Amino acid sequence: MGTPDEPSRPVLKRLPSPAARRRLSAQAGLREVMGQFATGVTVLTAGGERAHGMTANAVTSVSLEPPMVLCCVSRAARMHEAIVTAGSYAVTVLASDQKELAKYFADWRRPAGLAQFDSVDWTAGPQTGAPLLDGALAWLECELAEVYEGGDHSIFLGKVVASSRGTAQDSLVFYSGGYHQIDGRIRASA
């Protein structure tokens, strides 16, 4: 096994010393470290009597058969109760020109309930009734299948009951504390 000073292991040269790693953990915190992981930006929504929307990037595909996705929501967030009460949720995958929409649904000062959707264009999901925001890259509607504890969050596992793709081509991405655009023409590197 190489050491940080060996030229045959260039990856190891980039690793901080153990003392520097301790400082990084104490200073940066998990939020800052995870901010280095670029993610897509979504708005989670739930319909029903506790209708609500929330910007989220803790969303991922779990299974193709059966089709399942998960989202992670703080147990202290209004979205948590909205999903539990509705027994379902929707995911709107935001396009690059929807940064203001992402910021709006991240702002806790917006109106509560269905009133928060008065200033945005949306359609009720045909399967769940959850708001699907117009102009997005894609939409998913999910029936709540399982709820798992994950520290101060719950992991909501949803069975996808409907999905569709929009006409937008470019993606909105969150990275290093800010929103960025990804051009749809980007191809995988070799």
C-alpha positions in Angstrom: 0.0 0.0 0.0 1.4 3.4 -0.9 1.8 6.5 1.2 0.8 10.1 0.4 4.4 10.9 -0.6 4.7 8.1 -3.2 4.4 9.4 -6.8 2.9 6.0 -7.9 -0.3 6.9 -6.1 -1.4 10.3 -7.3 -4.9 10.0 -5.9 -3.5 9.7 -2.4 -1.5 12.9 -2.8 -4.8 14.8 -2.9 -6.1 13.3 0.4 -5.6 15.6 3.4 -3.4 14.4 6.3 -5.3 12.9 9.2 -5.0 16.1 11.2 -6.4 18.1 8.2 -9.3 15.6 7.9 -10.2 16.2 11.6 -10.2 19.9 11.0 -12.3 19.4 7.9 -14.9 17.4 9.8 -15.0 20.0 12.6 -15.1 23.0 10.4 -17.1 22.1 7.3 -19.9 20.0 8.6 -21.9 17.5 6.6 -23.9 20.1 4.8 -20.8 21.7 3.3 -19.2 18.4 2.4 -22.4 17.1 0.8 -22.6 20.4 -1.1 -19.7 19.2 -3.2 -22.0 16.5 -4.6 -24.0 17.9 -7.6 -27.6 16.9 -7.6 -30.7 17.6 -9.7 -33.3 19.9 -8.2 -36.9 18.8 -7.7 -40.0 20.1 -6.1 -41.9 17.6 -4.0 -45.6 18.1 -3.7 -48.5 16.5 -1.9 -52.2 17.1 -2.5 -55.1 16.8 -0.3 -56.1 18.7 2.9 -52.5 19.4 3.8 -51.3 20.3 0.2 -47.7 21.5 0.3 -44.6 21.8 -1.9 -40.9 21.8 -1.0 -37.7 22.1 -3.0 -35.6 18.9 -2.6 -32.5 17.3 -3.9 -32.7 14.1 -1.7 -34.6 12.2 -4.3 -33.4 9.0 -6.1 -34.5 6.1 -8.2 -34.7 2.8 -6.3 -36.1 0.2 -8.6 -37.3 -0.2 -12.2 -39.4 -3.3 -11.4 -41.5 -2.4 -9.6 -40.8 1.3 -10.4 -39.9 3.0 -7.1 -38.3 6.3 -6.0 -37.5 7.7 -2.6 -37.3 11.1 -1.1 -35.9 12.2 2.2 -37.7 14.8 4.3 -37.0 16.3 7.7 -39.5 15.2 10.3 -39.8 18.9 11.3 -40.8 20.0 7.8 -44.4 20.7 6.8 -43.8 18.4 3.8 -43.4 15.5 6.1 -46.9 15.7 7.5 -48.3 16.5 4.0 -46.9 13.3 2.5 -48.0 11.1 5.5 -51.5 12.6 5.4 -51.9 12.3 1.6 -50.3 8.8 1.4 -48.7 9.9 -1.8 -46.4 12.5 -3.3 -45.2 13.9 -6.6 -41.8 14.8 -7.9 -41.3 17.7 -10.4 -37.8 17.6 -11.9 -36.9 21.2 -12.6 -35.6 22.6 -15.9 -32.7 25.0 -16.0 -35.0 28.1 -16.3 -36.9 27.2 -13.1 -34.4 28.5 -10.6 -36.9 31.0 -9.2 -39.4 28.2 -8.7 -36.8 26.3 -6.8 -36.1 29.3 -4.6 -39.8 30.0 -4.1 -40.5 26.4 -2.8 -37.4 26.6 -0.6 -38.7 29.8 1.1 -40.6 29.0 4.3 -42.3 32.5 4.2 -44.5 31.5 1.2 -48.2 30.9 1.9 -49.3 27.6 3.4 -51.6 25.0 1.8 -53.0 25.3 -1.7 -52.4 29.1 -1.6 -48.7 28.6 -2.2 -49.5 27.3 -5.7 -51.6 30.4 -6.6 -48.6 32.1 -8.1 -47.3 29.2 -10.2 -48.7 27.2 -13.1 -49.5 23.6 -12.3 -51.8 20.7 -13.0 -53.3 18.2 -10.5 -51.7 14.8 -11.0 -54.2 12.4 -12.5 -53.3 9.6 -10.0 -52.5 11.4 -6.8 -53.9 14.9 -7.2 -50.6 16.3 -6.1 -49.6 19.5 -8.0 -47.3 18.9 -11.0 -45.5 22.1 -11.9 -45.6 23.3 -15.5 -42.5 23.6 -17.7 -40.4 20.9 -16.0 -38.1 18.2 -17.4 -40.2 15.4 -15.9 -42.9 14.4 -13.3 -43.4 11.4 -11.1 -46.5 10.5 -9.1 -45.9 8.1 -6.2 -48.1 6.1 -3.8 -46.4 5.9 -0.4 -45.2 2.3 0.0 -42.9 2.5 3.1 -41.5 5.0 5.6 -38.1 4.5 7.2 -36.4 6.4 9.9 -33.2 8.1 8.9 -31.9 10.2 11.8 -33.8 13.5 11.8 -35.4 12.7 8.4 -37.9 10.1 7.1 -37.1 8.2 4.0 -40.3 8.0 1.9 -40.3 5.0 -0.5 -42.9 5.6 -3.2 -44.3 3.3 -5.9 -44.4 5.2 -9.1 -48.0 5.2 -10.4 -47.4 7.7 -13.2 -44.5 9.4 -14.9 -44.0 11.7 -17.9 -41.4 13.7 -19.6 -41.7 17.4 -20.5 -40.3 19.2 -23.5 -37.5 21.1 -21.6 -34.0 20.0 -22.4 -31.7 21.6 -19.9 -31.5 20.6 -16.2 -31.2 22.7 -13.0 -28.5 21.5 -10.7 -27.6 22.3 -7.1 -23.9 22.4 -6.4 -21.7 24.1 -3.8 -24.5 26.1 -2.3 -25.9 27.4 -5.6 -28.0 26.7 -8.7 -26.3 25.8 -12.0 -27.6 24.9 -15.4 -26.6 21.7 -17.3 -27.0 21.8 -21.1 -29.0 18.9 -22.4 -26.4 18.4 -25.2 -23.7 17.3 -22.7 -22.6 13.8 -23.4 -20.8 11.3 -21.2 -17.0 11.5 -21.2 -14.9 8.5 -22.1 
